[in-house]
Amino acid sequence: MSRDYSKRASGKRASKKKRGRVWLWWLLGGAVLGIGTLIGYGSYLLKQEQPPPATAAAPVHKPAIAKQAAPGKDGGKPGGQTPPQAAQALPQTQYDFYTILPKMEVRPPETSGGRAATPAERYRYFMQAGSFRRTSDAEAMKAQLALLGIQSTVQHSETQNGVWYRVRLGPYNEWAPVRHNSYLLRRNKIDFTIQKVKE
């Protein structure tokens, strides 16, 4: 007996398609159900009545009404009645910052000209990009600084701890080149110090 296998294969394909469609229908149904739930919850929240304003503001209103009622008892309308406009008027809010801010104003001291330093207080700035025991290390740092466009010198100094070779930049009479060089040194991860010397 012979069998027809072509019909069997098409049946398997159809069942796989049905499984894929069932999964898609479940996903779409869940999405519709979720959206419907969100819409229902949102409409529920909108239909609820808003609570009245906080009761903390109520004591502020009472003294204003009491002040208006007091003149009525003394010599105003008979029976201590207040006019309807006074009873309905809301007290105006008082803002304290109009009085507090002018008292807190700090004015900077007046300076003559744009520069802070007077001719008697002139400074020179030096930068040190390293201190090394060997001359070759100091010269290598000087070469690295030259590649960055920074002019430097190697200074020889003898201390109690031995001989040191310092890589120094400057002197600078203004702060702008110091700021520029410190930016370049930080960007290239070179440690440095700044020395301020009075002229």
MARBA-850313 format. One record per residue (C-alpha): x negated, y negated, z. Coordinates in steps of 0.1 Angstrom, whole numbers, plus 5000, padded with zeros to 4 digits. Last residue first. Example, Ala and Ser with C-alpha at 12.3 -4.5 7.8 and 13.67 -1.06 7.14 Angstrom:
<sites>
486350115071 487750455078 
</sites>
This chain:
<sites>
442440895426 444541125448 444141495438 447041725431 446042085425 448242325405 447842695407 448042965381 449143325374 449343415337 452543595326 452543455290 455743255295 454443145329 451243015314 453042835286 455542665310 452742565333 450942405303 454042195295 454642085331 450941995335 451041805302 454041605314 452741525349 450441245339 446741175346 445541525337 442241665347 442541925333 442442295331 440242515353 438942875349 436942935381 433843155383 433043265418 429643335435 429543495469 431843515500 430143215517 430843005486 429042935454 430942775425 430642795387 433242615367 434742755335 436542495314 439942485297 441742365266 445242515261 446342605226 447642945235 444743115218 442442885238 444043015270 443143375260 439543255253 439243095287 440543405303 437943615285 435243365296 436243405332 436143785329 432743765313 431343535340 432043795367 433443725402 436643565388 438943285398 442043225376 444242975358 443442675379 445342355371 444142005379 446241695384 445141345389 447141105411 447840735413 449340595444 447940235444 449240165409 452840245422 454340585416 458040615411 458140495375 461140345358 460839985369 461539845404 463240105425 466640065443 467240325468 469940565458 473540495471 475340745492 479040725492 480540905523 482540605535 484040545500 485040915499 486940925532 489540655526 490840765492 490141125502 492841115529 495741165506 499141095521 502141285507 505241085503 508141165525 511141295505 514141065503 517541245508 518141115543 517040765534 519340755503 522340875523 522040595548 521440715583 524240745608 523440635644 527140595653 527340235640 524840135613 521539975624 520839815657 519340055681 520740395670 520140325633 516540225639 515840575653 517340765624 514540665600 511840755624 513441095631 513741165593 509941105589 509241315620 511141605606 509541615571 506041715584 507541995605 509042155573 505642175554 504642495573 507942655564 506542765530 508642695500 511742915494 511243265479 511743295442 514743505433 514043845417 515043865380 511543795368 510044085388 512644335375 512044205339 508344285343 509044625358 511344715328 508844595302 506044785319 508145105320 509045075284 505445025274 504545345293 507345545278 506445435243 502845525248 503745865263 506045935233 503345845209 500846075225 503346365228 504246315191 500546325181 499946645200 502946795183 501646685149 498346865154 500047185165 502347165135 499347125112 497647425127 500947635123 501147535086 497547645080 498147985096 501148045074 499247955042 496748225051 499448495053 501048405020 497748465002 497048795019 499648994999 499349355011 498849674991 500050005000 
</sites>
